[in-house]
Amino acid sequence: GEPVSGEKQYDESFRSMINYDHSGTGSDFFITGAHMFTILNYSYPAYQVNSRNQTGSFVLKGGFTRHLTNNTNLKLAVENEFTSVESNNYKKDIERNITSLTLSAERKQGERFGAVLLLRETINNDEFLIPDFSAGFDFRFIREKNHFLKMNFTRNSKIPSLNDCYWFPGGNPDLKNEYAYTWEIGYKYDENIFQHIELTSEISFFDSWIRDMIQWHQGDSYYWTAENISRVNNSGIESMVSVKYAANNLKLNFNAGYSWIKAVSKDSLIMDKRLIYVPEHQVNGSFQVGYRALYSAWITEYTSKRFTATDNSNYLPAYSLNSIITGFKFNLKQNLFDLNFKIENIFDRRYEAIAGYPLPGRSFYIALLFQIIK
């Protein structure tokens, strides 16, 4: 029902997509078109807020892959996204068109070496951005064993969203594009350790230097504002392990992941202070059981405390969530049906991802998924 404060939110969305793929002996290509339309109306009479927003996006994407040899592929992809926003939170209606051209090459040398190179050019309306790039390779360091060493170095950029620039109040039309240089090194292991049991594990170390990072934060007023943080260092460790068992009609699957992230500002005023809303520790895990068409899974996650002030004087406490899902899959005339029931936040924990905005307690969902198999 409606809260005592009179705060209300109404959401409506429509999404459609059509995709065509073609595979040949020497080349493949695809083309995808998508349309997304969203209405979001929010009112809060206590603060005289009546927000009405309508967003439409059209995306057209096509790609071509040329198999130069059995071990070398060349890929070309073009994407265009047109977005229009009508909102009483903007001083005027806004339109934006972003086009990107991506060229990549993949090379395998025997069973031990692999390399990928990527170059992307982005056009924001009529502005050509500095190209992004990525270079990576993997090396199998034990013959006929799935022990892989992986390394990559990338430059990625991020264009401010329309809300970042034009939301009133708080938006900043003078925001700069965010960009980052990142290196990463990792190890991956994937083997059948016993009959019917497969073990996969992976760990990676990364370090990223971000320039002009776009961040919203709560200022002295009641509303949030968008600003660039000139320098940010983001480093850490990400790891995962997966154990799968399959025999007869029984399947067991255990997954666990852990990440440690140190995201700190290098601006002089808040030197070495942790970024707001970036948890230092995150843990997730799941255990799934499947027998023939039936399946059930327990899912758990933990998020450590997150600072809410740039000087790290305030924070949101850590929280853990547990969910369960059970269902069954069946085929009907070569089409796949999946009917399931899910309970999220089983123990009805009270928590916030953003200060002042409590998230749902225990929630129940029923879903029917239908997949046409050609």
Salt bridges, closest charged atoms under 4 A:
ASP28 OD2 - HIS67 NE2 2.95
GLU79 OE1 - LYS61 NZ 4.00
GLU106 OE2 - LYS75 NZ 3.28
ASP132 OD1 - ARG155 NH1 2.74
ASP138 OD2 - LYS108 NZ 3.92
GLU227 OE1 - HIS217 NE2 3.22
ASP272 OD1 - LYS266 NZ 2.55
GLU280 OE2 - ARG274 NH2 3.35
GLU280 OE2 - HIS281 NE2 3.81
GLU344 OE2 - LYS342 NZ 3.18
